[in-house]
Amino acid sequence: MVCGAPNPPDLRRAMGLMQTATNSLLASEYAANGNVLQYGPNLGSGRYRTELAKFLSEEYDDTVLPKNVMVTSGASSGLVLISAMLFPPGSTVFVEDPTYFIAINMLKHDFDMNVVPVPTDENGMKVDALEKLLEERFGGKDFEGSTHRPFQCMIYTVPTFHNPTGATLAPERCEKLVQLARKYESLVFCDDVYNMLHYAGKKAAPARLITYDRPSDPGYKGHVLSNGTFSKIFGPGLRLGWVEASDRLMDFFWKSHSIHSAGSANHFTSEIIAEVISKGMLRDHLKYMRDQYTETVKLIGETLRSKLPSSVKFRQLEGGYFFWVEMPEGCQGVRVAELARGNQNVVVLPGGRCSATGGYQNCVRISFSFNERAVVLQGVSKICSAINEHLAEKK
């Protein structure tokens, strides 16, 4: 229960929608001249960007403009693109501790960035702690950015339904984070991949961090980027996503030689998804997923409460894919993973894997999305057995 991806029934349902949309697209006058198989426009086709902006505006109950979204090959592609194009090797990137474990390795090893962990709590990143770290490194220094290097550092964050903790950054922290990004000329890279998977019965997802970076503010230049994907809400095999960013960053991407050479990422698939969106199929599919996951999350919470002692803590999930389970200090998530695999034939992620400091050794992350509900609940029960066995070892 490590993989964060949709389960087989969700994917089979999505495949039917893809087939319908593909047949409709290929039979349309729009596709008759073969343009859907041509190199696409640098930032993505106008149709894809328009339909995506409409969809995001509805899901977020906010205004998203087509001119501010660009097609990508998924969330990982978005992180690669921004890291490679805007930050030279040796650049500083601040990350939450804990955070998405593969992102740590990408930033550190693939892009040779200096990874600086920032502590978190139940309300997300401790922005006061970030402020001290920024001041230590960049306070009193003049930064002369250029067209190609407009930011002196990156702040990588999963602000909504955080991976792995499930936390959502509190509004007052969102406001302050944007102010810090402006003060220290930092790009806040938001991995907004779970936002639309919310289970609290609300009409819209929580406000994205990018909405706090308001163009109407004095001195606005655009210091927040929202990185999205269809991997979590439709299917990772699409290799399709988007970034939403300011006009100045969109102009930068438009002029990029790398993007110009390749044309838009995954042009054909983006046209199919535009068809899926325009027919209301993605909206309906996402509602189906939320309904299914809401019930699964409720049952997982009941299982954890009934099978674990009060000394083991977890957050009742309001969105996303992951339960973050915290055992008493001195316990080892690695040992729980060993017991779960060896005695229960279940795989779970030790919390230390998610930490740039090697902390959170007493935690495990449970991913519930990859398997059908009955398998998930059985797996959670087995993980509880492994935790209880480990607690008995520590007595």
C-alpha positions, -999 to +999 in steps of 0.1 A: +000+000+000+027+024-012+017+033-048-004+065-051-024+058-083-061+050-092-073+015-087-084-009-115-121-002-114-114+036-117-091+030-147-115+007-164-142+033-161-118+060-174-109+037-204-145+037-215-146+075-214-113+077-234-127+054-261-159+074-264-139+107-266-113+094-290-140+081-314-158+114-312-126+134-317-114+114-347-148+116-364-150+154-359-144+181-385-118+195-362-096+164-366-103+158-402-072+174-415-049+155-391-040+184-369-044+164-338-014+143-349+007+173-358+031+192-335+010+212-312+013+249-302+041+256-277+018+260-247-008+235-258-038+237-281-062+265-276-090+240-272-072+221-245-063+252-226-098+266-229-115+234-217-090+229-190-094+265-177-132+260-176-129+228-157-105+242-132-126+273-127-156+251-119-137+227-096-119+255-077-148+279-077-123+304-090-113+321-122-086+303-142-077+318-176-066+298-206-037+322-211-023+311-177-022+274-183+003+253-202+002+216-211+028+192-196+034+155-196+022+152-160+033+166-126+067+150-126+073+165-160+062+199-147+088+197-118+115+186-143+107+214-166+108+242-140+138+228-122+159+225-154+148+257-170+148+281-141+174+268-115+210+261-123+228+233-103+236+244-068+204+264-064+186+262-031+152+245-027+132+246+005+110+215+010+086+205+037+098+179+062+083+154+056+074+156+019+069+136-013+099+112-011+107+110-048+107+148-051+135+150-026+157+127-047+148+144-080+157+178-067+189+167-049+203+141-073+188+149-107+192+186-105+220+190-080+200+214-059+207+222-023+177+208-004+168+226+028+141+210+050+114+231+067+095+217+097+058+211+095+028+206+118-009+198+115-014+230+095+013+224+070+046+241+065+058+262+095+061+294+075+078+313+105+105+287+104+109+291+066+112+329+071+142+323+094+158+300+069+153+324+041+168+353+061+198+332+071+206+324+035+195+355+015+189+383+041+208+415+031+219+401-002+210+419-034+196+396-061+197+407-097+175+383-115+176+379-153+150+369-178+162+333-177+169+332-139+142+354-123+142+336-089+170+331-064+155+299-049+126+275-051+101+266-024+087+232-032+054+224-014+024+202-015+001+227+002-033+209-002-039+174+012-002+170+017+018+140+007+024+122+031+007+139+060-027+149+045-024+184+060-036+216+042-017+248+046-037+272+068-049+304+050-029+328+072+002+308+063-006+309+026-008+347+029+026+349+046+043+324+023+034+345-007+048+376+010+080+358+018+083+346-018+080+382-030+105+395-005+131+369-012+124+365-050+115+329-046+094+307-068+068+287-048+063+254-067+030+239-056+024+203-064-014+207-066-021+171-076-046+160-049-067+192-045-098+179-064-099+147-043-117+162-013-140+142+009-156+166+033-187+171+012-178+206+001-187+219-034-152+231-043-116+222-034-097+244-009-083+276-023-050+270-041-019+288-029-017+306-063-049+324-055-031+342-027-006+356-052-031+382-064-024+402-096-042+431-080-016+434-052+010+462-055+043+448-068+028+416-081+051+397-105+039+361-100+059+341-075+036+310-073+032+282-098+005+255-096+015+221-110-014+198-119-019+164-134-046+140-146-027+111-131-045+111-098-080+120-111-082+100-143-052+079-152-014+082-149-009+064-183-021+095-200+011+113-191-007+146-192-009+176-169-006+214-168+011+242-150-008+274-141+014+305-138+018+342-142+019+360-176+057+365-172+063+328-168+040+319-196+059+344-218+091+326-207+077+292-216+064+305-249+099+317-259+117+285-247+137+268-274+132+234-257+095+237-258+095+253-293+115+223-307+091+197-293+058+215-297+033+211-270+036+181-247+014+151-255-007+170-281-029+141-292-038+130-257-045+166-246-070+169-275-088+137-263-090+150-228-103+183-241-131+162-256-136+143-223-139+177-204-162+193-230-187+165-228-188+167-190-173+132-186-143+143-165-166+162-141-188+131-137-158+107-133-142+129-107-175+130-087-176+092-089-141+089-076-148+113-047-179+094-038-160+061-038-130+074-019-151+092+007-166+059+018-132+042+017-116+069+038-144+067+063-140+029+067-102+032+070-106+057+098-130+034+116-105+005+112-076+025+125-095+037+155-108+003+164-076-017+160-049+007+172-042+020+208-047+057+215-009+062+216-009+058+178-020+090+161-034+096+127-054+124+109-089+116+096-083+124+060-102+152+043-086+147+009-057+131-011-044+096-011-026+090+022-030+083+059+000+093+080+002+071+111+024+083+139+036+058+166+052+067+199+088+079+199+113+051+197+091+030+174+104+023+139+084+025+107+110+004+090+103-024+115+065-021+109+072-024+071+093-055+077+065-071+098+038-061+074+056-076+044+070-107+062+040-117+082+011-100+065+022-098+028+015-061+028+038-033+017+037+001+035+061+031+033+083+039+063+080+075+073+117+082+073+117+078+035+097+110+033+121+131+053+151+151+040+165+150+076+160+113+082+133+121+108+098+107+112+112+072+118+082+064+140+057+070+112+043+050+082+024+062+052-006+042+040-018+047+005-054+035-001-061+044-038-043+017-057-065-013-046-102-020-045-119-012-012-121-047+002-084-053-004-076-019+011-095-025+043-079-060+046-045-044+041-051-017+067-061-043+092-029-062+085-008-030+089-026-025+123-015-060+133+021-052+123+020-020+143+006-038+174+032-065+170+059-038+170+044-020+200+045-053+219+082-057+209+090-023+225+075-032+259 
